[in-house]
């Protein structure tokens, strides 16, 4: 008699468990998907700098200009000209502030003869590399 009761109890618990899962499943299906909120990270806009020299070749210590525009950099931030020397980027004493419309203009003199690799930087943002040859 005890084994029949145990079997009956197991069967009843199994049926009730299955019924509760069915009810819970239908309740979940009735929940509209519009209530689900997905957290999204705000992706900051990527900063950028363009740079264009006024000449491609100059005499040593001849003044020329580097002009360009910045995107997503704060007006008033400093941009600096860098020159590649012996495999490392060296900041030159040519810097200016970014204007309200994002543009800048640098007066530059170079004395290192040959082809000079240059770029303009502001913080961790750098322009593409450009070349000016000093004769």
GUROLUM-522718 format. One record per residue: residue number from 1; x, y, z of N, C-alpha, C, O, CB in turn. Coordinates in steps of 0.02 Angstrom, whole numbers. Glycine has a CB too. Layout:
<sites>
   titi     n.c1     n.c2     n.c3    ca.c1    ca.c2    ca.c3     c.c1     c.c2     c.c3     o.c1     o.c2     o.c3    cb.c1    cb.c2    cb.c3
    NUM        X        Y        Z        X        Y        Z        X        Y        Z        X        Y        Z        X        Y        Z
...
</sites>
This chain:
<sites>
   titi     n.c1     n.c2     n.c3    ca.c1    ca.c2    ca.c3     c.c1     c.c2     c.c3     o.c1     o.c2     o.c3    cb.c1    cb.c2    cb.c3
      1       40      -59        0        0        0        0       43       63        0       26      113      -32      -46       -1       59
      2       99       59       36      143      116       40      171      132      -28      177      191      -46      198      104       91
      3      190       83      -66      220       95     -131      170      126     -180      189      166     -223      247       31     -160
      4      104      108     -174       54      137     -218       46      211     -202       39      252     -248      -14      100     -211
      5       47      228     -137       40      298     -118       99      339     -144       91      394     -169       34      304      -42
      6      158      310     -137      218      345     -160      215      356     -235      232      409     -259      281      305     -141
      7      192      305     -272      186      311     -344      134      364     -362      145      404     -407      167      243     -375
      8       77      363     -326       25      411     -339       50      482     -324       37      528     -362      -37      395     -298
      9       86      491     -268      113      556     -249      162      580     -302      160      639     -321      147      553     -180
     10      207      538     -326      255      555     -377      219      576     -442      239      624     -474      303      497     -390
     11      168      540     -460      130      556     -521       96      623     -514       95      662     -562       79      501     -536
     12       66      637     -456       31      700     -445       81      759     -447       67      810     -477       -8      699     -378
     13      138      751     -414      189      803     -414      214      815     -485      224      873     -504      247      784     -367
     14      224      763     -524      246      771     -593      195      808     -635      214      851     -674      259      703     -623
     15      131      792     -627       78      825     -665       73      899     -645       67      942     -688       10      789     -655
     16       76      913     -580       72      982     -557      133     1022     -581      126     1080     -599       68      984     -480
     17      191      992     -580      252     1026     -605      246     1043     -678      263     1099     -699      313      983     -593
     18      221      996     -718      213     1009     -789      161     1063     -801      170     1105     -846      193      944     -826
     19      108     1062     -762       55     1113     -770       82     1182     -752       66     1231     -785       -6     1096     -726
     20      121     1186     -699      148     1252     -679      197     1278     -732      199     1338     -744      183     1248     -611
     21      236     1235     -762      281     1256     -815      242     1281     -876      262     1330     -907      327     1199     -836
     22      187     1248     -892      146     1269     -948      115     1338     -934      114     1381     -979       91     1218     -962
     23       91     1348     -874       60     1412     -856      113     1467     -858      101     1521     -884       27     1408     -785
     24      172     1454     -829      226     1504     -829      248     1520     -900      262     1578     -916      285     1479     -787
     25      253     1469     -942      273     1480    -1011      224     1523    -1049      244     1566    -1088      282     1414    -1047
     26      159     1511    -1039      109     1551    -1074      107     1622    -1047       93     1669    -1084       40     1519    -1068
     27      122     1631     -982      126     1698     -954      185     1736     -984      180     1796     -998      131     1696     -877
     28      240     1703     -993      299     1735    -1023      285     1753    -1095      307     1805    -1119      361     1689    -1017
     29      250     1709    -1131      235     1722    -1201      186     1781    -1208      186     1816    -1259      206     1660    -1234
     30      144     1791    -1157       96     1846    -1160      128     1913    -1146       99     1965    -1160       40     1834    -1110
     31      189     1914    -1117      224     1976    -1103      247     2007    -1168      283     1974    -1207      284     1965    -1054
     32      228     2069    -1183      250     2100    -1246      325     2114    -1246      354     2131    -1194      212     2165    -1259
     33      356     2105    -1304      428     2116    -1311      446     2189    -1306      505     2206    -1296      452     2087    -1378
     34      398     2234    -1312      413     2305    -1309      435     2327    -1239      467     2379    -1231      352     2345    -1329
     35      419     2286    -1189      439     2303    -1121      512     2286    -1106      538     2304    -1054      394     2268    -1071
     36      544     2251    -1151      613     2232    -1141      658     2292    -1158      654     2318    -1213      632     2170    -1184
     37      699     2312    -1110      743     2369    -1120      814     2343    -1129      839     2305    -1087      739     2420    -1061
     38      845     2362    -1183      914     2342    -1196      959     2401    -1185      949     2455    -1214      921     2314    -1269
     39     1009     2393    -1142     1056     2447    -1128     1104     2453    -1186     1134     2404    -1208     1095     2435    -1062
     40     1112     2514    -1212     1159     2527    -1266     1211     2577    -1243     1194     2626    -1210     1122     2553    -1329
     41     1272     2564    -1259     1326     2610    -1242     1328     2665    -1295     1322     2652    -1355     1394     2574    -1237
     42     1337     2725    -1272     1344     2781    -1318     1415     2778    -1347     1464     2779    -1310     1331     2850    -1283
     43     1420     2776    -1412     1485     2773    -1445     1506     2844    -1460     1473     2880    -1498     1482     2730    -1510
     44     1562     2866    -1430     1584     2935    -1444     1606     2941    -1517     1635     2895    -1545     1642     2955    -1397
     45     1593     2999    -1545     1612     3011    -1614     1688     3013    -1619     1722     3040    -1574     1581     3077    -1641
     46     1715     2985    -1671     1787     2981    -1679     1816     3049    -1699     1790     3082    -1744     1805     2927    -1731
     47     1869     3068    -1666     1903     3131    -1681     1947     3123    -1742     1971     3068    -1756     1944     3156    -1620
     48     1957     3177    -1779     1999     3174    -1838     2033     3240    -1853     2009     3293    -1834     1958     3152    -1897
     49     2090     3236    -1887     2128     3295    -1907     2150     3286    -1980     2173     3232    -1999     2190     3307    -1860
     50     2142     3338    -2020     2171     3338    -2088     2228     3388    -2088     2229     3434    -2048     2117     3356    -2142
     51     2276     3379    -2133     2333     3424    -2138     2355     3429    -2210     2361     3378    -2245     2391     3401    -2092
     52     2368     3490    -2233     2391     3501    -2302     2444     3555    -2302     2430     3612    -2281     2331     3520    -2349
     53     2505     3539    -2326     2556     3591    -2330     2544     3636    -2390     2515     3614    -2440     2627     3559    -2335
     54     2566     3699    -2385     2556     3746    -2441     2605     3732    -2498     2592     3753    -2554     2565     3818    -2416
     55     2660     3696    -2484     2709     3679    -2535     2731     3606    -2525     2720     3577    -2471     2771     3727    -2533
     56     2762     3578    -2575     2789     3510    -2567     2865     3510    -2563     2895     3461    -2543     2766     3465    -2625
     57     2896     3566    -2582     2969     3572    -2580     2988     3644    -2562     2958     3691    -2588     3001     3551    -2648
     58     3038     3651    -2518     3060     3718    -2496     3135     3719    -2489     3168     3667    -2490     3026     3737    -2430
     59     3163     3780    -2481     3233     3788    -2461     3236     3783    -2385     3185     3792    -2352     3263     3856    -2487
     60     3295     3769    -2358     3302     3764    -2286     3281     3829    -2253     3300     3883    -2275     3375     3746    -2268
     61     3243     3824    -2199     3219     3879    -2158     3172     3927    -2194     3161     3983    -2171     3277     3918    -2132
     62     3143     3905    -2249     3093     3945    -2284     3025     3934    -2250     3007     3877    -2235     3090     3927    -2360
     63     2988     3988    -2239     2923     3984    -2206     2871     3956    -2254     2867     3977    -2312     2902     4054    -2180
     64     2830     3909    -2230     2772     3884    -2267     2716     3872    -2217     2727     3875    -2156     2790     3819    -2307
     65     2657     3856    -2242     2598     3847    -2198     2573     3775    -2203     2576     3743    -2255     2542     3896    -2217
     66     2548     3751    -2146     2510     3688    -2143     2441     3707    -2119     2434     3735    -2064     2546     3634    -2096
     67     2390     3691    -2158     2322     3707    -2140     2281     3643    -2137     2299     3592    -2166     2290     3757    -2190
     68     2226     3646    -2102     2183     3587    -2099     2121     3600    -2057     2109     3655    -2034     2220     3529    -2071
     69     2082     3547    -2049     2020     3549    -2011     2020     3492    -1961     2053     3440    -1971     1957     3546    -2058
     70     1983     3502    -1908     1976     3449    -1857     1902     3432    -1851     1859     3474    -1864     2005     3471    -1789
     71     1888     3372    -1831     1820     3351    -1817     1818     3321    -1747     1862     3283    -1728     1793     3301    -1870
     72     1766     3338    -1710     1754     3313    -1643     1811     3327    -1594     1823     3288    -1548     1742     3239    -1645
     73     1846     3383    -1605     1896     3407    -1557     1871     3475    -1532     1841     3513    -1571     1968     3412    -1589
     74     1883     3490    -1470     1858     3551    -1439     1893     3612    -1467     1955     3613    -1474     1866     3547    -1363
     75     1855     3664    -1482     1884     3728    -1504     1929     3754    -1449     1911     3751    -1390     1828     3780    -1522
     76     1986     3781    -1468     2034     3805    -1419     2086     3754    -1400     2137     3771    -1369     1999     3828    -1357
     77     2075     3690    -1419     2125     3638    -1407     2187     3652    -1449     2184     3686    -1500     2097     3568    -1423
     78     2243     3627    -1426     2307     3640    -1460     2323     3585    -1510     2316     3526    -1495     2364     3646    -1408
     79     2345     3605    -1570     2372     3559    -1619     2446     3574    -1627     2467     3632    -1627     2334     3564    -1688
     80     2486     3521    -1635     2559     3528    -1639     2584     3490    -1699     2559     3436    -1716     2593     3502    -1574
     81     2634     3517    -1733     2666     3484    -1789     2720     3437    -1762     2759     3455    -1719     2697     3535    -1838
     82     2721     3376    -1789     2773     3327    -1771     2811     3306    -1833     2784     3304    -1889     2742     3266    -1736
     83     2876     3291    -1823     2920     3270    -1876     2951     3203    -1857     2969     3192    -1799     2976     3323    -1890
     84     2955     3157    -1905     2986     3092    -1890     3061     3099    -1896     3088     3114    -1949     2959     3038    -1939
     85     3096     3087    -1839     3169     3092    -1837     3196     3027    -1808     3181     3009    -1751     3192     3153    -1794
     86     3236     2992    -1848     3267     2928    -1828     3215     2878    -1802     3227     2843    -1753     3319     2941    -1773
     87     3158     2875    -1836     3107     2825    -1820     3059     2845    -1764     3015     2806    -1746     3139     2762    -1801
     88     3067     2905    -1735     3023     2928    -1681     2991     2994    -1700     3020     3035    -1735     3063     2935    -1615
     89     2930     3005    -1675     2895     3068    -1688     2917     3119    -1636     2911     3107    -1576     2818     3058    -1686
     90     2942     3176    -1660     2966     3230    -1618     2922     3291    -1629     2911     3312    -1686     3042     3246    -1633
     91     2898     3320    -1574     2857     3380    -1578     2900     3440    -1594     2951     3451    -1562     2817     3392    -1513
     92     2881     3479    -1645     2917     3539    -1664     2887     3600    -1629     2830     3596    -1606     2915     3549    -1741
     93     2924     3654    -1624     2896     3714    -1592     2848     3752    -1639     2855     3812    -1650     2953     3761    -1570
     94     2801     3715    -1665     2750     3745    -1708     2682     3718    -1684     2665     3661    -1696     2762     3728    -1785
     95     2645     3761    -1650     2579     3740    -1626     2532     3799    -1628     2554     3857    -1630     2584     3710    -1554
     96     2468     3784    -1628     2416     3836    -1628     2353     3807    -1598     2349     3747    -1585     2403     3863    -1700
     97     2304     3849    -1588     2239     3827    -1561     2189     3815    -1617     2194     3845    -1671     2211     3879    -1511
     98     2143     3771    -1605     2090     3756    -1653     2037     3812    -1648     2016     3831    -1594     2057     3686    -1639
     99     2017     3838    -1706     1967     3891    -1707     1897     3863    -1693     1887     3802    -1689     1968     3929    -1775
    100     1848     3908    -1686     1779     3886    -1672     1750     3843    -1726     1709     3799    -1712     1735     3947    -1661
    101     1771     3854    -1789     1744     3813    -1843     1785     3749    -1856     1771     3713    -1903     1741     3854    -1907
    102     1835     3736    -1814     1873     3674    -1819     1935     3678    -1863     1967     3627    -1874     1830     3620    -1843
    103     1951     3737    -1889     2010     3743    -1933     2070     3768    -1894     2064     3792    -1838     1994     3790    -1992
    104     2128     3761    -1925     2191     3786    -1896     2239     3803    -1953     2230     3781    -2009     2222     3734    -1847
    105     2290     3844    -1937     2341     3862    -1985     2406     3871    -1947     2409     3909    -1898     2322     3927    -2025
    106     2458     3837    -1968     2524     3838    -1935     2576     3867    -1982     2580     3847    -2041     2545     3768    -1912
    107     2617     3913    -1958     2676     3936    -1995     2734     3892    -1975     2747     3882    -1916     2691     4012    -1981
    108     2770     3865    -2025     2822     3815    -2010     2886     3832    -2049     2883     3855    -2106     2798     3744    -2029
    109     2943     3820    -2016     3009     3823    -2049     3045     3758    -2033     3047     3737    -1975     3050     3886    -2025
    110     3073     3727    -2085     3110     3664    -2075     3182     3674    -2098     3195     3709    -2147     3077     3606    -2114
    111     3229     3644    -2062     3299     3649    -2081     3331     3582    -2097     3387     3581    -2124     3337     3683    -2026
    112     3298     3527    -2080     3325     3460    -2092     3317     3444    -2166     3262     3433    -2190     3289     3407    -2048
    113     3374     3442    -2203     3372     3432    -2275     3351     3360    -2292     3365     3313    -2256     3440     3447    -2307
    114     3317     3356    -2349     3292     3291    -2372     3216     3289    -2366     3183     3340    -2357     3323     3233    -2332
    115     3189     3228    -2372     3117     3219    -2368     3097     3213    -2294     3123     3171    -2258     3095     3156    -2408
    116     3050     3255    -2273     3028     3257    -2203     2957     3229    -2198     2911     3253    -2232     3031     3329    -2176
    117     2948     3178    -2156     2882     3152    -2141     2854     3194    -2083     2885     3201    -2031     2884     3075    -2122
    118     2794     3221    -2094     2763     3265    -2045     2691     3243    -2031     2660     3210    -2073     2764     3338    -2068
    119     2666     3262    -1973     2596     3252    -1956     2576     3305    -1904     2618     3335    -1872     2583     3180    -1929
    120     2511     3315    -1897     2484     3362    -1847     2447     3320    -1795     2408     3276    -1813     2437     3416    -1880
    121     2460     3334    -1731     2428     3296    -1677     2393     3341    -1628     2411     3400    -1619     2481     3253    -1641
    122     2343     3313    -1595     2310     3345    -1539     2291     3289    -1492     2246     3250    -1506     2246     3388    -1563
    123     2326     3285    -1436     2314     3230    -1389     2334     3164    -1422     2392     3157    -1443     2240     3227    -1367
    124     2288     3117    -1426     2302     3052    -1457     2279     3049    -1529     2287     2997    -1561     2269     2997    -1417
    125     2251     3103    -1555     2227     3105    -1624     2281     3133    -1669     2311     3185    -1654     2162     3147    -1630
    126     2293     3100    -1725     2346     3122    -1772     2318     3124    -1843     2274     3085    -1861     2407     3075    -1768
    127     2346     3169    -1882     2327     3174    -1953     2365     3120    -1992     2412     3090    -1965     2342     3245    -1982
    128     2345     3108    -2054     2385     3065    -2097     2454     3097    -2108     2461     3158    -2104     2349     3052    -2164
    129     2504     3057    -2122     2572     3081    -2133     2576     3115    -2202     2548     3090    -2250     2624     3022    -2129
    130     2611     3172    -2205     2623     3207    -2268     2697     3223    -2272     2732     3222    -2221     2580     3271    -2275
    131     2722     3237    -2333     2794     3248    -2344     2807     3318    -2370     2769     3345    -2411     2822     3195    -2392
    132     2863     3346    -2346     2889     3409    -2373     2964     3398    -2382     2999     3377    -2336     2873     3471    -2325
    133     2989     3412    -2442     3059     3404    -2457     3096     3470    -2446     3075     3522    -2471     3069     3379    -2529
    134     3151     3467    -2407     3193     3527    -2396     3255     3518    -2439     3290     3469    -2434     3212     3535    -2319
    135     3268     3569    -2483     3326     3566    -2529     3385     3602    -2499     3438     3604    -2529     3309     3597    -2597
</sites>
